[in-house]
Amino acid sequence: MPSRRLLAVLSSTALAALILVGACAPDAGTSGSAGSGAHLAEVEPLDDPGSYVGPSTAVLTDTALHPVATDPTPQLPATVTDAQGTEITVHDVSRILAVDLYGTAARAVYELGLGDNLVGRDTSSGFPEVADLPLVTANGHELNGEAILGLAPSVIITDTSLGPWDVMLQMRDAGIPVIVIDSHRSLETAPALIQQIADALGVSEQGEELAQRTQESIEAMVAQIAAIAPEGDDKLRIAFLYVRGQSGIYYMFGTGSGTDSLIGALGGTDVATEIGWEGMQPLTDEGLVAAAPDLVLMMTKGLESVDGVAGLLERVPALGLTPAGQNQRIVDMSDYEILSFGSNSADVLEALAVAIYAPQGAE
């Protein structure tokens, strides 16, 4: 039986493969929401969220970046051992390239105070501050070695969620330090991920501040959600479905995928974990009916790929046999926010909580 840690790594790799195959990339500056959502403290939660009928969309209240420092002085050289066990020394952070599947790495670099040092971006780093930087991914999330070399980065921060990996080996052969951060994402790992990036860039002190801010904001939001979420047998039973209708991809995510962490923080019961669903697996009618979710979480582009809730119920008729399908309780959120697990994790939780427990405030 694989260890939970191994399952987490395999799940992250599988998720990257799914998105590479099935997702269409957004244009720069449009990967996130518009930042017009409601704060949880300002909305009236439902008395009985399990009986609510209809879909809702989770929208962030604030998409702005909030650096913990302005033009910090990196302590260099910085020697670190990355997530692959490779010891690397960084001498220059004047030209940083930070790329991963969700844009989490670039956001962390910016919030550490080194945003002006970024020289390029991946498809998912679409926040306005970097929207004008050259793109180094093509066909969605495929790394372009020529584009990267053309930017002459002094250091690259990445993980194994983007490919082909040969491109990063080529960068190392060219003498560019490549720091590989942990690809496994969850609410629990978000602060550590920030610290990994900060240490590699010689701004460990700023990393501690940002990691602490992220941890404290997550804890505060989890407590705020717990105050309004039903308890015990009344907890909402939640499933996370990954769908790409144009590619015929239908998956349910479970233990070790990161969605279990998200659902737990939202005060729900992760039904996939409850039925022993590990990692991410192709959706089956039997599994979905056995899970019997009250509510389904999805990525926005996934829901769009099946023409909305009506299309989803038509393509996955077993969903109609569950409380979620019968009540059309589908909550979607931007593909590049819902599982990013970065410094804005508390904001993501808040947006989802509003859409789940006070959907009238999400409209």
C-alpha positions in Angstrom: 0.0 0.0 0.0 1.5 3.4 -1.0 2.2 5.8 1.8 0.1 9.0 2.1 3.1 11.0 1.2 3.6 9.0 -2.0 0.0 9.3 -2.9 0.2 13.1 -2.5 3.1 13.3 -4.9 1.5 11.0 -7.4 -1.8 12.9 -7.1 0.0 16.2 -7.8 1.6 14.7 -10.9 -1.6 13.2 -12.1 -3.4 16.6 -11.6 -0.8 18.3 -13.7 -1.2 15.7 -16.5 -5.0 16.1 -16.4 -4.9 19.9 -16.7 -2.2 19.7 -19.4 -4.4 17.4 -21.4 -7.8 19.0 -20.8 -7.5 22.7 -19.9 -7.6 25.7 -22.2 -5.4 28.4 -20.9 -6.8 31.8 -20.1 -5.5 35.0 -21.5 -3.1 37.0 -19.3 -4.8 39.0 -16.7 -8.0 36.9 -16.8 -7.0 33.8 -14.9 -8.4 35.0 -11.6 -11.8 36.5 -10.6 -12.5 40.2 -10.7 -12.4 40.6 -6.9 -16.0 41.5 -6.4 -17.0 38.9 -4.0 -18.6 39.4 -0.5 -16.9 39.0 2.8 -18.1 36.2 5.0 -18.7 38.5 7.9 -21.0 40.7 5.8 -23.4 38.0 4.6 -26.2 36.2 6.3 -25.6 32.4 6.4 -28.4 30.0 5.5 -30.2 28.4 8.4 -30.1 25.1 6.5 -27.4 25.1 3.7 -28.2 21.5 2.9 -31.6 22.4 1.6 -30.6 25.3 -0.7 -31.4 24.8 -4.3 -29.3 26.1 -7.2 -25.7 26.7 -8.2 -23.3 29.5 -7.1 -19.9 30.8 -8.1 -17.1 31.6 -5.6 -15.5 35.0 -6.2 -12.6 36.5 -4.3 -13.2 39.8 -2.5 -9.6 41.0 -3.2 -7.3 40.0 -6.0 -4.6 42.5 -5.2 -1.1 41.4 -4.0 0.2 42.6 -0.6 4.0 42.3 -0.4 5.5 42.0 3.1 8.5 44.1 2.1 9.5 46.8 -0.5 12.8 46.1 -2.3 14.3 43.7 0.3 18.0 43.0 0.3 18.6 39.3 -0.4 21.2 37.6 1.7 23.4 35.9 -1.0 24.8 33.5 -1.8 21.9 31.3 -0.6 22.4 27.5 -0.5 19.4 25.3 -0.2 18.4 21.6 -0.8 15.4 21.6 -3.0 12.4 19.2 -3.0 14.3 16.7 -5.1 17.2 16.6 -2.7 19.5 18.6 -4.9 21.8 21.1 -3.2 21.9 24.4 -5.1 23.5 27.7 -4.5 21.9 30.9 -5.8 24.2 33.9 -6.3 21.9 36.3 -8.2 18.2 37.0 -7.9 18.0 40.0 -10.2 16.2 38.0 -12.9 13.7 35.5 -11.4 11.5 33.1 -13.3 8.9 31.5 -11.1 6.6 29.0 -12.9 4.1 26.4 -11.8 0.7 25.1 -12.7 -1.3 27.6 -10.7 0.9 30.7 -10.6 1.5 30.2 -6.9 5.2 30.5 -7.2 5.1 33.9 -9.0 2.6 35.2 -6.5 4.9 34.2 -3.6 7.9 35.9 -5.2 5.9 39.1 -5.6 4.5 39.1 -2.1 8.0 38.5 -0.7 8.9 41.9 -2.2 10.8 40.7 -5.3 8.1 41.2 -7.9 10.2 43.7 -9.8 12.8 41.0 -10.4 10.4 38.7 -12.2 11.3 38.5 -15.9 8.6 36.1 -17.3 5.5 34.3 -16.4 3.6 31.1 -16.9 0.0 30.9 -18.3 -1.5 30.8 -14.8 0.3 33.9 -13.5 -2.3 36.2 -14.9 -2.5 38.7 -12.0 -2.3 42.3 -13.3 1.2 43.0 -11.8 2.8 40.5 -14.1 0.4 40.4 -17.0 2.8 42.3 -19.3 5.8 39.9 -18.7 6.8 37.5 -21.5 5.1 34.2 -21.5 7.3 31.1 -21.3 4.6 28.4 -21.6 2.8 27.4 -24.8 -0.2 25.2 -25.7 -1.6 25.8 -22.2 1.2 24.8 -19.8 4.0 23.5 -21.9 7.4 25.0 -21.1 9.2 26.7 -24.0 13.0 26.3 -23.5 13.9 28.9 -26.2 11.6 31.5 -24.6 13.1 30.8 -21.2 16.7 31.1 -22.4 15.8 34.3 -24.2 15.0 35.9 -20.9 18.4 35.0 -19.4 17.0 34.2 -15.9 19.5 34.2 -13.0 17.4 31.7 -11.1 14.4 29.6 -11.8 11.8 28.5 -9.2 9.5 25.7 -10.4 8.0 22.3 -9.5 7.2 19.2 -11.4 3.7 20.3 -12.4 4.9 21.8 -15.7 6.6 19.9 -18.5 8.4 18.7 -20.4 11.0 18.2 -17.6 13.8 18.0 -20.2 13.4 21.8 -20.5 14.5 22.3 -16.9 17.4 19.9 -17.3 18.4 22.0 -20.3 18.3 25.1 -18.1 20.6 23.5 -15.6 23.0 22.5 -18.4 23.0 26.1 -19.4 24.2 27.0 -15.8 21.0 28.4 -14.5 20.2 27.4 -10.9 16.8 25.6 -10.9 15.1 25.3 -7.6 12.4 22.6 -7.5 9.8 23.3 -4.8 7.3 20.8 -3.5 4.5 20.0 -6.0 2.1 18.7 -3.4 -0.4 21.5 -2.5 -2.7 21.7 0.5 -3.7 24.3 3.1 -1.2 22.6 5.5 1.7 23.0 3.1 1.1 26.6 1.9 3.4 28.3 4.5 6.2 25.8 4.0 6.0 26.3 0.2 6.4 30.1 0.8 9.4 29.5 3.0 11.1 27.2 0.4 10.9 30.0 -2.2 12.1 32.6 0.3 15.1 30.6 1.4 16.2 30.0 -2.2 16.0 33.7 -3.0 17.9 34.8 0.1 14.9 36.5 1.8 14.3 34.0 4.6 13.2 36.7 7.0 10.5 38.0 4.6 9.5 34.3 4.0 8.9 33.8 7.7 6.7 36.9 7.8 4.7 35.9 4.7 4.4 32.3 5.9 3.2 33.4 9.3 0.7 35.8 7.8 -0.6 33.0 5.5 -0.9 30.5 8.4 -2.6 33.0 10.7 -5.1 34.1 8.0 -5.9 30.5 7.2 -6.5 29.6 10.8 -8.7 32.7 11.4 -10.8 32.0 8.3 -11.2 28.3 9.3 -12.4 29.4 12.7 -14.8 31.9 11.1 -16.2 29.2 8.8 -16.5 26.7 11.7 -18.8 29.2 13.5 -21.4 29.1 10.7 -21.0 25.5 9.3 -23.3 22.8 10.5 -21.8 20.2 12.8 -22.0 16.5 13.3 -24.5 14.6 11.0 -25.6 18.0 9.6 -22.2 18.7 8.0 -22.5 19.2 4.2 -21.2 16.2 2.3 -19.0 17.6 -0.4 -17.3 16.1 -3.5 -14.8 17.7 -5.8 -15.2 16.8 -9.5 -12.6 17.6 -12.1 -14.3 17.7 -15.5 -13.1 18.5 -19.0 -16.1 17.7 -21.2 -14.3 18.4 -24.5 -11.8 15.7 -23.7 -14.1 13.3 -22.0 -12.3 13.6 -18.7 -14.4 13.1 -15.5 -12.6 12.5 -12.2 -13.4 12.7 -8.5 -10.6 13.8 -6.2 -10.1 12.2 -2.7 -7.5 11.7 0.0 -4.1 13.2 -0.8 -5.3 15.4 -3.7 -5.5 18.6 -1.7 -9.2 18.7 -2.0 -9.6 16.8 1.2 -7.7 19.6 3.0 -9.9 22.2 1.3 -13.2 20.5 2.1 -12.3 19.9 5.7 -11.4 23.6 6.2 -14.8 24.5 4.7 -16.5 22.5 7.5 -17.6 19.8 5.2 -17.2 16.0 5.0 -15.1 14.9 2.1 -17.3 12.1 0.7 -14.5 10.7 -1.5 -12.3 10.1 1.4 -15.2 8.7 3.4 -15.7 5.9 0.7 -12.0 5.2 0.5 -11.2 7.2 -2.7 -7.5 7.9 -2.7 -5.9 10.5 -4.9 -7.8 11.2 -8.1 -9.6 8.5 -10.0 -11.9 8.4 -13.0 -15.5 9.0 -11.9 -17.8 6.1 -11.8 -21.6 6.0 -11.4 -21.2 3.6 -8.5 -18.7 5.8 -6.7 -20.7 9.0 -7.2 -23.9 7.4 -6.0 -22.1 5.8 -3.0 -20.6 9.2 -2.1 -24.0 10.8 -2.1 -22.7 14.4 -2.0 -24.9 17.3 -0.9 -22.7 19.7 -2.8 -20.2 19.5 -5.6 -17.1 21.7 -6.0 -15.8 22.3 -9.5 -13.4 24.5 -11.5 -15.2 27.1 -13.5 -13.7 26.1 -16.9 -14.7 22.5 -16.1 -18.3 23.5 -15.6 -18.2 25.6 -18.8 -16.8 22.6 -20.7 -20.0 20.7 -20.2 -22.3 23.7 -20.8 -23.1 24.4 -17.2 -25.1 22.6 -14.6 -27.7 21.3 -17.1 -25.0 19.9 -19.3 -23.2 18.3 -16.4 -26.4 16.5 -15.3 -26.9 15.3 -18.8 -23.4 14.0 -19.2 -23.2 12.5 -15.7 -26.7 11.2 -15.1 -25.6 9.5 -11.9 -25.2 12.9 -10.3 -29.0 13.3 -10.6 -29.3 10.5 -8.1 -27.5 12.4 -5.4 -28.7 15.3 -3.2 -26.3 17.6 -5.0 -27.7 16.8 -8.4 -31.3 16.9 -7.3 -30.8 20.4 -5.8 -28.3 21.5 -8.5 -25.9 22.4 -5.7 -22.8 23.0 -7.8 -20.2 25.6 -6.6 -17.6 26.6 -9.1 -14.5 28.7 -8.8 -11.7 29.9 -11.1 -9.4 27.0 -12.1 -6.4 29.1 -11.1 -7.6 29.9 -7.6 -9.5 27.0 -6.2 -6.5 24.7 -5.7 -3.6 27.2 -5.7 -2.9 26.8 -2.0 -0.7 29.8 -1.8 -0.5 33.1 0.2 -4.1 33.9 -0.7 -5.5 30.6 0.7 -7.7 32.4 3.3 -9.3 34.5 0.6 -10.0 31.4 -1.5 -11.6 29.7 1.6 -13.7 32.8 2.3 -15.0 33.0 -1.3 -16.0 29.3 -1.2 -17.6 29.6 2.2 -19.8 32.5 1.0 -20.8 30.5 -2.1 -21.6 27.5 0.1 -23.2 28.9 3.2 -24.5 32.3 2.0 -25.0 31.8 -1.8 -27.2 34.8 -2.0 -24.2 36.9 -1.0 -22.2 35.4 -3.8 -24.6 36.6 -6.5 
